[in-house]
Amino acid sequence: MSYHAKLIKGGKIVIPAQLRRELGFKEGDSLVFESDGKRLVLKSREVMLRDIRSKVKTGLSKPVSVETYLQEKWAEAESE
């Protein structure tokens, strides 16, 4: 299904109510935007962390704590 929204003053976007309900987004939730240069993906912070944990578990050749990995990724994101 397609939804439409308008970018308003200050770069704000209102997510349509039906889509918020479908995705389980609630007021005050932390959301994460990801871009591949052509598309924008919006995820809840919880989904993003779950995805990262899954990638860490499958992609590491040596043990490392998830907390350390996440701290590194958050530091990278803040420097961008």
MOPAC internal coordinates of N, CA, C and O (Angstrom, degrees):
PM7 1SCF
backbone

  N    0.0000 0     0.00 0     0.00 0    0    0    0
  C    1.4459 1     0.00 0     0.00 0    1    0    0
  C    1.5241 1   108.97 1     0.00 0    2    1    0
  O    1.2310 1   120.08 1   -35.82 1    3    2    1
  N    1.3088 1   117.46 1   144.18 1    3    2    1
  C    1.4531 1   123.23 1   177.76 1    5    3    2
  C    1.5161 1   110.36 1  -100.75 1    6    5    3
  O    1.2310 1   121.34 1   -34.51 1    7    6    5
  N    1.3065 1   115.04 1   145.49 1    7    6    5
  C    1.4612 1   122.47 1   175.95 1    9    7    6
  C    1.5136 1   107.40 1  -128.69 1   10    9    7
  O    1.2310 1   120.64 1   -25.88 1   11   10    9
  N    1.3027 1   116.39 1   154.12 1   11   10    9
  C    1.4519 1   120.83 1   179.85 1   13   11   10
  C    1.5201 1   109.26 1  -124.84 1   14   13   11
  O    1.2310 1   121.37 1   -37.28 1   15   14   13
  N    1.3240 1   114.98 1   142.72 1   15   14   13
  C    1.4557 1   121.46 1   176.58 1   17   15   14
  C    1.5164 1   107.46 1  -144.08 1   18   17   15
  O    1.2310 1   120.82 1   -16.63 1   19   18   17
  N    1.3089 1   116.04 1   163.37 1   19   18   17
  C    1.4539 1   121.21 1   179.93 1   21   19   18
  C    1.5263 1   108.49 1  -118.97 1   22   21   19
  O    1.2310 1   121.21 1   -42.15 1   23   22   21
  N    1.3223 1   115.30 1   137.85 1   23   22   21
  C    1.4602 1   121.14 1   173.89 1   25   23   22
  C    1.5206 1   106.28 1   -80.07 1   26   25   23
  O    1.2310 1   120.71 1   -56.92 1   27   26   25
  N    1.3310 1   116.24 1   123.08 1   27   26   25
  C    1.4604 1   120.16 1  -177.06 1   29   27   26
  C    1.5307 1   110.28 1  -113.43 1   30   29   27
  O    1.2310 1   120.82 1    -0.78 1   31   30   29
  N    1.3072 1   116.04 1   179.22 1   31   30   29
  C    1.4590 1   123.23 1  -176.94 1   33   31   30
  C    1.5278 1   110.70 1   -47.72 1   34   33   31
  O    1.2310 1   121.28 1   -44.08 1   35   34   33
  N    1.3004 1   115.16 1   135.92 1   35   34   33
  C    1.4592 1   120.39 1   179.17 1   37   35   34
  C    1.5179 1   112.77 1    83.53 1   38   37   35
  O    1.2310 1   119.99 1  -171.23 1   39   38   37
  N    1.3352 1   117.62 1     8.77 1   39   38   37
  C    1.4630 1   120.51 1   178.93 1   41   39   38
  C    1.5106 1   113.74 1    75.17 1   42   41   39
  O    1.2310 1   120.10 1  -159.84 1   43   42   41
  N    1.3112 1   117.41 1    20.16 1   43   42   41
  C    1.4626 1   121.00 1  -178.19 1   45   43   42
  C    1.5216 1   111.69 1   -84.84 1   46   45   43
  O    1.2310 1   121.54 1   -35.24 1   47   46   45
  N    1.3162 1   114.65 1   144.76 1   47   46   45
  C    1.4613 1   121.99 1   176.26 1   49   47   46
  C    1.5200 1   107.59 1  -127.39 1   50   49   47
  O    1.2310 1   120.44 1   -46.88 1   51   50   49
  N    1.3160 1   116.77 1   133.12 1   51   50   49
  C    1.4569 1   120.53 1   175.14 1   53   51   50
  C    1.5252 1   107.17 1   -96.93 1   54   53   51
  O    1.2310 1   120.75 1   -60.18 1   55   54   53
  N    1.3184 1   116.18 1   119.82 1   55   54   53
  C    1.4663 1   121.35 1   178.28 1   57   55   54
  C    1.5188 1   107.58 1   -79.72 1   58   57   55
  O    1.2310 1   119.94 1   -53.59 1   59   58   57
  N    1.3178 1   117.71 1   126.41 1   59   58   57
  C    1.4676 1   119.91 1  -178.96 1   61   59   58
  C    1.5334 1   111.92 1   -53.67 1   62   61   59
  O    1.2310 1   120.93 1   -38.57 1   63   62   61
  N    1.3295 1   115.82 1   141.43 1   63   62   61
  C    1.4654 1   122.00 1  -175.62 1   65   63   62
  C    1.5254 1   112.71 1   -55.77 1   66   65   63
  O    1.2310 1   120.00 1   136.49 1   67   66   65
  N    1.3270 1   117.60 1   -43.51 1   67   66   65
  C    1.4660 1   119.91 1  -178.68 1   69   67   66
  C    1.5305 1   110.46 1   -61.71 1   70   69   67
  O    1.2310 1   120.01 1   139.09 1   71   70   69
  N    1.3212 1   117.58 1   -40.91 1   71   70   69
  C    1.4624 1   121.54 1   179.13 1   73   71   70
  C    1.5284 1   110.60 1   -67.26 1   74   73   71
  O    1.2310 1   120.25 1   139.63 1   75   74   73
  N    1.3347 1   117.13 1   -40.37 1   75   74   73
  C    1.4755 1   119.71 1   176.70 1   77   75   74
  C    1.5186 1   110.78 1   -59.54 1   78   77   75
  O    1.2310 1   120.86 1   138.56 1   79   78   77
  N    1.3279 1   115.96 1   -41.44 1   79   78   77
  C    1.4735 1   119.38 1   178.88 1   81   79   78
  C    1.5261 1   110.85 1   -65.54 1   82   81   79
  O    1.2310 1   120.37 1   134.90 1   83   82   81
  N    1.3381 1   116.90 1   -45.10 1   83   82   81
  C    1.4660 1   120.80 1  -179.60 1   85   83   82
  C    1.5240 1   111.95 1   -59.41 1   86   85   83
  O    1.2310 1   120.83 1   140.13 1   87   86   85
  N    1.3240 1   116.01 1   -39.87 1   87   86   85
  C    1.4670 1   120.82 1  -177.01 1   89   87   86
  C    1.5222 1   113.13 1   -88.67 1   90   89   87
  O    1.2310 1   120.79 1   172.01 1   91   90   89
  N    1.3206 1   116.09 1    -7.99 1   91   90   89
  C    1.4603 1   119.88 1   179.22 1   93   91   90
  C    1.5199 1   113.79 1    75.71 1   94   93   91
  O    1.2310 1   120.15 1  -159.36 1   95   94   93
  N    1.3397 1   117.32 1    20.64 1   95   94   93
  C    1.4672 1   121.07 1   178.10 1   97   95   94
  C    1.5215 1   108.63 1   -76.60 1   98   97   95
  O    1.2310 1   121.46 1   -44.73 1   99   98   97
  N    1.3305 1   114.81 1   135.27 1   99   98   97
  C    1.4594 1   120.24 1   178.69 1  101   99   98
  C    1.5237 1   109.14 1  -126.62 1  102  101   99
  O    1.2310 1   120.91 1   -22.42 1  103  102  101
  N    1.3156 1   115.86 1   157.58 1  103  102  101
  C    1.4610 1   120.62 1   179.01 1  105  103  102
  C    1.5288 1   109.76 1   -54.21 1  106  105  103
  O    1.2310 1   120.77 1   -48.18 1  107  106  105
  N    1.3183 1   116.13 1   131.82 1  107  106  105
  C    1.4587 1   121.33 1   179.65 1  109  107  106
  C    1.5203 1   114.40 1    93.39 1  110  109  107
  O    1.2310 1   119.96 1   170.10 1  111  110  109
  N    1.3458 1   117.69 1    -9.90 1  111  110  109
  C    1.4687 1   120.38 1   178.28 1  113  111  110
  C    1.5238 1   110.23 1   -64.24 1  114  113  111
  O    1.2310 1   120.55 1   -33.97 1  115  114  113
  N    1.3324 1   116.55 1   146.03 1  115  114  113
  C    1.4598 1   121.98 1   171.98 1  117  115  114
  C    1.5184 1   107.79 1   -86.56 1  118  117  115
  O    1.2310 1   121.01 1   -51.91 1  119  118  117
  N    1.3147 1   115.68 1   128.09 1  119  118  117
  C    1.4615 1   121.11 1  -179.51 1  121  119  118
  C    1.5215 1   109.31 1  -117.64 1  122  121  119
  O    1.2310 1   120.82 1   -28.55 1  123  122  121
  N    1.3204 1   116.04 1   151.45 1  123  122  121
  C    1.4557 1   122.38 1  -177.74 1  125  123  122
  C    1.5241 1   108.60 1  -121.07 1  126  125  123
  O    1.2310 1   120.73 1   -49.39 1  127  126  125
  N    1.3152 1   116.20 1   130.61 1  127  126  125
  C    1.4621 1   122.49 1   175.22 1  129  127  126
  C    1.5192 1   108.40 1  -101.06 1  130  129  127
  O    1.2310 1   120.46 1   -46.49 1  131  130  129
  N    1.3198 1   116.73 1   133.51 1  131  130  129
  C    1.4591 1   121.65 1   174.31 1  133  131  130
  C    1.5237 1   107.24 1  -125.46 1  134  133  131
  O    1.2310 1   120.76 1   -37.51 1  135  134  133
  N    1.3377 1   116.15 1   142.49 1  135  134  133
  C    1.4535 1   121.00 1  -179.63 1  137  135  134
  C    1.5178 1   109.85 1  -132.19 1  138  137  135
  O    1.2310 1   120.88 1   -39.66 1  139  138  137
  N    1.3292 1   115.93 1   140.34 1  139  138  137
  C    1.4612 1   119.97 1   173.24 1  141  139  138
  C    1.5229 1   109.49 1  -107.22 1  142  141  139
  O    1.2310 1   120.23 1  -165.58 1  143  142  141
  N    1.3134 1   117.16 1    14.42 1  143  142  141
  C    1.4525 1   122.27 1  -178.85 1  145  143  142
  C    1.5084 1   113.63 1    97.71 1  146  145  143
  O    1.2310 1   120.23 1   156.48 1  147  146  145
  N    1.3214 1   117.17 1   -23.52 1  147  146  145
  C    1.4587 1   121.35 1  -179.15 1  149  147  146
  C    1.5208 1   112.59 1  -125.55 1  150  149  147
  O    1.2310 1   120.69 1   158.25 1  151  150  149
  N    1.3273 1   116.28 1   -21.75 1  151  150  149
  C    1.4607 1   120.90 1  -177.60 1  153  151  150
  C    1.5176 1   109.65 1  -130.48 1  154  153  151
  O    1.2310 1   121.65 1   -24.25 1  155  154  153
  N    1.3052 1   114.45 1   155.75 1  155  154  153
  C    1.4550 1   121.73 1   176.95 1  157  155  154
  C    1.5229 1   107.52 1  -119.34 1  158  157  155
  O    1.2310 1   120.79 1   -50.59 1  159  158  157
  N    1.3316 1   116.09 1   129.41 1  159  158  157
  C    1.4587 1   121.63 1   178.09 1  161  159  158
  C    1.5230 1   107.33 1  -116.40 1  162  161  159
  O    1.2310 1   120.72 1   -47.69 1  163  162  161
  N    1.3125 1   116.24 1   132.31 1  163  162  161
  C    1.4563 1   122.55 1   179.79 1  165  163  162
  C    1.5177 1   108.48 1  -113.35 1  166  165  163
  O    1.2310 1   120.78 1   -54.10 1  167  166  165
  N    1.3386 1   116.11 1   125.90 1  167  166  165
  C    1.4649 1   121.29 1  -179.80 1  169  167  166
  C    1.5182 1   109.52 1  -132.22 1  170  169  167
  O    1.2310 1   121.18 1   -24.48 1  171  170  169
  N    1.2998 1   115.34 1   155.52 1  171  170  169
  C    1.4594 1   118.23 1   170.15 1  173  171  170
  C    1.5252 1   107.39 1   -73.22 1  174  173  171
  O    1.2310 1   120.71 1   -23.87 1  175  174  173
  N    1.2939 1   116.24 1   156.13 1  175  174  173
  C    1.4718 1   120.33 1   179.22 1  177  175  174
  C    1.5266 1   109.82 1   -60.23 1  178  177  175
  O    1.2310 1   120.04 1   142.98 1  179  178  177
  N    1.3245 1   117.53 1   -37.02 1  179  178  177
  C    1.4578 1   121.33 1  -179.39 1  181  179  178
  C    1.5300 1   111.35 1   -63.50 1  182  181  179
  O    1.2310 1   120.32 1   137.65 1  183  182  181
  N    1.3362 1   117.00 1   -42.35 1  183  182  181
  C    1.4637 1   120.66 1   178.68 1  185  183  182
  C    1.5195 1   110.07 1   -65.85 1  186  185  183
  O    1.2310 1   120.23 1   138.61 1  187  186  185
  N    1.3326 1   117.16 1   -41.39 1  187  186  185
  C    1.4536 1   120.95 1   178.85 1  189  187  186
  C    1.5294 1   111.02 1   -60.76 1  190  189  187
  O    1.2310 1   120.43 1   135.26 1  191  190  189
  N    1.3258 1   116.78 1   -44.74 1  191  190  189
  C    1.4639 1   120.23 1   178.89 1  193  191  190
  C    1.5239 1   111.55 1   -64.49 1  194  193  191
  O    1.2310 1   120.10 1   140.73 1  195  194  193
  N    1.3311 1   117.41 1   -39.27 1  195  194  193
  C    1.4579 1   120.86 1   176.98 1  197  195  194
  C    1.5251 1   110.82 1   -61.76 1  198  197  195
  O    1.2310 1   120.84 1   136.49 1  199  198  197
  N    1.3340 1   116.00 1   -43.51 1  199  198  197
  C    1.4704 1   120.39 1   178.50 1  201  199  198
  C    1.5249 1   111.45 1   -62.08 1  202  201  199
  O    1.2310 1   120.55 1   136.84 1  203  202  201
  N    1.3097 1   116.56 1   -43.16 1  203  202  201
  C    1.4715 1   120.47 1   179.55 1  205  203  202
  C    1.5180 1   110.28 1   -64.00 1  206  205  203
  O    1.2310 1   120.43 1   134.34 1  207  206  205
  N    1.3180 1   116.79 1   -45.66 1  207  206  205
  C    1.4678 1   119.46 1   179.80 1  209  207  206
  C    1.5224 1   111.38 1   -59.10 1  210  209  207
  O    1.2310 1   120.62 1   140.12 1  211  210  209
  N    1.3189 1   116.43 1   -39.88 1  211  210  209
  C    1.4611 1   120.89 1   178.91 1  213  211  210
  C    1.5291 1   110.68 1   -64.18 1  214  213  211
  O    1.2310 1   120.36 1   135.25 1  215  214  213
  N    1.3346 1   116.91 1   -44.75 1  215  214  213
  C    1.4620 1   120.68 1   178.94 1  217  215  214
  C    1.5205 1   111.72 1   -63.86 1  218  217  215
  O    1.2310 1   120.98 1   140.49 1  219  218  217
  N    1.3191 1   115.73 1   -39.51 1  219  218  217
  C    1.4614 1   119.84 1  -179.80 1  221  219  218
  C    1.5226 1   110.01 1   -63.11 1  222  221  219
  O    1.2310 1   120.62 1   134.79 1  223  222  221
  N    1.3195 1   116.42 1   -45.21 1  223  222  221
  C    1.4679 1   120.35 1  -177.99 1  225  223  222
  C    1.5217 1   111.95 1   -62.44 1  226  225  223
  O    1.2310 1   120.13 1   143.08 1  227  226  225
  N    1.3274 1   117.36 1   -36.92 1  227  226  225
  C    1.4628 1   119.86 1  -175.54 1  229  227  226
  C    1.5230 1   113.42 1   -90.64 1  230  229  227
  O    1.2310 1   119.80 1   158.86 1  231  230  229
  N    1.3377 1   117.99 1   -21.14 1  231  230  229
  C    1.4563 1   119.40 1  -171.64 1  233  231  230
  C    1.5097 1   117.07 1  -106.99 1  234  233  231
  O    1.2310 1   119.52 1  -175.21 1  235  234  233
  N    1.3032 1   118.51 1     4.79 1  235  234  233
  C    1.4544 1   119.86 1  -177.56 1  237  235  234
  C    1.5234 1   111.76 1   -99.77 1  238  237  235
  O    1.2310 1   121.73 1   -42.93 1  239  238  237
  N    1.3171 1   114.29 1   137.07 1  239  238  237
  C    1.4618 1   118.66 1   177.07 1  241  239  238
  C    1.5212 1   111.53 1   -90.11 1  242  241  239
  O    1.2310 1   120.56 1   161.18 1  243  242  241
  N    1.3278 1   116.54 1   -18.82 1  243  242  241
  C    1.4637 1   120.58 1   176.98 1  245  243  242
  C    1.5284 1   108.65 1  -134.79 1  246  245  243
  O    1.2310 1   120.05 1   -26.09 1  247  246  245
  N    1.2998 1   117.51 1   153.91 1  247  246  245
  C    1.4705 1   120.44 1  -178.22 1  249  247  246
  C    1.5324 1   112.48 1   -63.91 1  250  249  247
  O    1.2310 1   120.84 1   -39.92 1  251  250  249
  N    1.3060 1   116.00 1   140.08 1  251  250  249
  C    1.4597 1   123.11 1   173.39 1  253  251  250
  C    1.5263 1   106.65 1  -151.33 1  254  253  251
  O    1.2310 1   120.67 1   -32.02 1  255  254  253
  N    1.3143 1   116.33 1   147.98 1  255  254  253
  C    1.4609 1   117.81 1  -178.65 1  257  255  254
  C    1.5238 1   110.47 1   -75.10 1  258  257  255
  O    1.2310 1   120.96 1   -35.20 1  259  258  257
  N    1.3063 1   115.77 1   144.80 1  259  258  257
  C    1.4589 1   121.36 1   178.06 1  261  259  258
  C    1.5238 1   109.29 1   -62.33 1  262  261  259
  O    1.2310 1   120.36 1   142.72 1  263  262  261
  N    1.3116 1   116.92 1   -37.28 1  263  262  261
  C    1.4540 1   120.75 1  -179.35 1  265  263  262
  C    1.5277 1   111.42 1   -61.44 1  266  265  263
  O    1.2310 1   120.24 1   137.45 1  267  266  265
  N    1.3264 1   117.15 1   -42.55 1  267  266  265
  C    1.4622 1   121.20 1   178.42 1  269  267  266
  C    1.5208 1   110.26 1   -63.79 1  270  269  267
  O    1.2310 1   120.72 1   134.59 1  271  270  269
  N    1.3112 1   116.22 1   -45.41 1  271  270  269
  C    1.4614 1   121.26 1   179.42 1  273  271  270
  C    1.5275 1   110.65 1   -59.87 1  274  273  271
  O    1.2310 1   120.51 1   133.63 1  275  274  273
  N    1.3179 1   116.62 1   -46.37 1  275  274  273
  C    1.4585 1   120.74 1  -178.97 1  277  275  274
  C    1.5202 1   111.32 1   -64.73 1  278  277  275
  O    1.2310 1   120.21 1   140.42 1  279  278  277
  N    1.3243 1   117.20 1   -39.58 1  279  278  277
  C    1.4617 1   120.07 1   178.05 1  281  279  278
  C    1.5215 1   110.59 1   -60.80 1  282  281  279
  O    1.2310 1   120.23 1   138.18 1  283  282  281
  N    1.3191 1   117.17 1   -41.82 1  283  282  281
  C    1.4636 1   121.24 1   178.05 1  285  283  282
  C    1.5242 1   110.82 1   -63.04 1  286  285  283
  O    1.2310 1   120.45 1   135.93 1  287  286  285
  N    1.3347 1   116.75 1   -44.07 1  287  286  285
  C    1.4614 1   120.60 1  -179.42 1  289  287  286
  C    1.5243 1   111.78 1   -66.35 1  290  289  287
  O    1.2310 1   119.90 1   139.90 1  291  290  289
  N    1.3293 1   117.80 1   -40.10 1  291  290  289
  C    1.4649 1   120.43 1   177.72 1  293  291  290
  C    1.5296 1   110.24 1   -65.15 1  294  293  291
  O    1.2310 1   120.24 1   141.19 1  295  294  293
  N    1.3459 1   117.15 1   -38.81 1  295  294  293
  C    1.4583 1   120.57 1   178.21 1  297  295  294
  C    1.5268 1   109.99 1   -63.87 1  298  297  295
  O    1.2310 1   120.01 1   138.43 1  299  298  297
  N    1.3318 1   117.58 1   -41.57 1  299  298  297
  C    1.4682 1   121.02 1   176.86 1  301  299  298
  C    1.5269 1   110.57 1   -61.03 1  302  301  299
  O    1.2310 1   120.73 1   135.69 1  303  302  301
  N    1.3194 1   116.20 1   -44.31 1  303  302  301
  C    1.4718 1   120.56 1  -178.43 1  305  303  302
  C    1.5321 1   110.92 1   -64.22 1  306  305  303
  O    1.2310 1   120.08 1   141.12 1  307  306  305
  N    1.3161 1   117.45 1   -38.88 1  307  306  305
  C    1.4688 1   120.88 1  -179.38 1  309  307  306
  C    1.5181 1   111.51 1   -68.56 1  310  309  307
  O    1.2310 1   120.24 1   148.57 1  311  310  309
  N    1.3383 1   117.16 1   -31.43 1  311  310  309
  C    1.4675 1   119.44 1  -178.85 1  313  311  310
  C    1.5255 1   112.65 1   -78.25 1  314  313  311
  O    1.2310 1   119.94 1   167.17 1  315  314  313
  N    1.3278 1   117.72 1   -12.83 1  315  314  313
  C    1.4695 1   120.61 1  -179.60 1  317  315  314
  C    1.4882 1   113.12 1   -79.89 1  318  317  315
  O    1.2310 1   120.10 1   180.00 1  319  318  317

